[in-house]
Amino acid sequence: MSDLILENAILVLPDRVEHGWLAVTDGLIAEIGTGRAPERGLDLGGDHLIPGLIELHTDHLESHFAPRPKVRWHPLGAVLAYDAQITASGITTVFDSLRAGSDPDGSGLGSELKQLAAAIETARAGDLFRAEHYTHLRCELPSADVLDTVADFNARYPIGLISLMDHTPGQRQFRDMEKYYTYATRGGRTLEEIRVNTERKIREGQALNGRNRPALVQFAQEMGIPLASHDDTTLADVELAAGEGVALAEFPTTLEAAEAAHGRGITVMMGAPNLIRGGSHSGNVAALALAEAGHLDILSSDYVPASLLMAAFLLPEQAPAISLPQALATVTANPARATGLTDRGALQAGLRADLVRVQRAEGVPVVREVWRAGQRVA
């Protein structure tokens, strides 16, 4: 007897879509079949059954901890509220993006990173999480304290992914200075304050980047931590990343950079909100353009957790050459492969039973139930 049988479902398998059933034993997918199940189980009423989503880059935890300027929420409460939202979005494996390195203008968490990290560890040790959590350190290269922050974090907690980020105004994501100033004014600072800080960032950023980037690359290589490069824009950016052994290109800003990254064997990730909105909020290349060119491997929810599932179901409608199984692989199998998680990411016998029941409501995919390792968590 199986621990759980899910029947009357539209199964999104790695290479096709079938009406059938799935059996779970000891937290693993034991068997998959078409038609009627051999014994009665939970009737999914014709809803889709897909693998649990895998999220590599979400900034949403920090917004739970710092919901307003100068407001800080209880760290454990923030972590658990974030976990509940992540799981309700169909995400069963998440790399929590934590920003390492203080910004010259005082933004970011700085030393408060330790409070969030400690709360994550408390929740993990107490088996309080619904999803499985890893850590993605977003390392701000033009930061005076990023190396010390990463070393201190590594001495206490595991690191699953490191991204090399340079948000110096005038390049990469913020080549357009007008868009940068629009973005920077969100925090309530005056335009004059922003201009002063911007001049400082540009003045000091190059030297700090030149010191911090090679040190972080060496650290990641020694520790065996996968590396991501953020906002690659030019061929030179891609060549630099390839020489460093970067495995993942996060949000390349141009079609040229994405094509070059693919040519060098680097996995390309874009934002799901970009796909849903029809373009980048920063004026950079559209995710759909990369998908149509064959240069999109992974989608990330970035700042809207629910966008991950919505974008995966929307992609085949916007790019008909991409099937639903291929689209769902961008949020399941492909991110699993990119981070070495070989035990999940597909509806396949022997893999972990991370599962999501999805109902389509007026074109919008709605999460009805979620299981992690065969246990219902949402």
Number of C-alpha atoms within 10 A of each C-alpha: 8 14 14 19 22 20 29 22 25 21 26 21 20 18 11 11 15 15 18 19 25 25 24 24 18 14 18 21 26 20 16 19 15 15 12 13 18 11 10 11 17 12 14 19 12 16 21 23 28 25 32 31 31 31 28 27 27 21 19 21 23 23 14 19 23 18 13 11 10 7 8 15 15 13 22 19 14 21 23 19 14 21 26 16 18 24 28 22 26 32 31 28 26 21 21 27 24 24 22 28 25 21 20 16 14 9 10 17 19 16 13 12 17 18 15 21 20 15 18 25 17 15 18 15 10 9 10 12 19 25 26 16 19 18 20 26 22 25 26 25 30 27 21 19 18 24 21 12 19 20 12 12 17 12 8 12 14 14 19 19 23 26 27 23 22 24 20 24 19 14 16 21 24 21 18 15 13 12 15 18 16 11 13 16 13 10 11 9 11 11 13 9 11 16 13 11 16 20 13 14 20 16 12 16 20 14 13 18 20 12 14 20 21 13 12 21 22 12 16 19 14 9 11 12 16 21 24 26 27 24 26 27 22 18 16 12 18 27 16 13 24 19 9 17 16 26 20 28 28 25 29 29 25 21 19 16 25 32 20 19 26 18 12 16 12 23 23 25 28 31 25 30 24 24 24 19 12 14 18 18 13 17 13 21 22 22 30 21 17 21 21 15 12 14 23 22 24 31 34 27 25 22 16 16 25 22 20 28 26 20 28 26 19 19 25 18 13 16 14 10 13 16 17 21 22 22 23 29 26 25 29 28 26 22 25 23 14 18 17 12 14 13 16 26 30 27 25 19 15 15 19 25 29 30 27 28 24 23 19 12 8 7 10 14 20 21 20 16 19 27 23 24 20 20 17 13 17 18
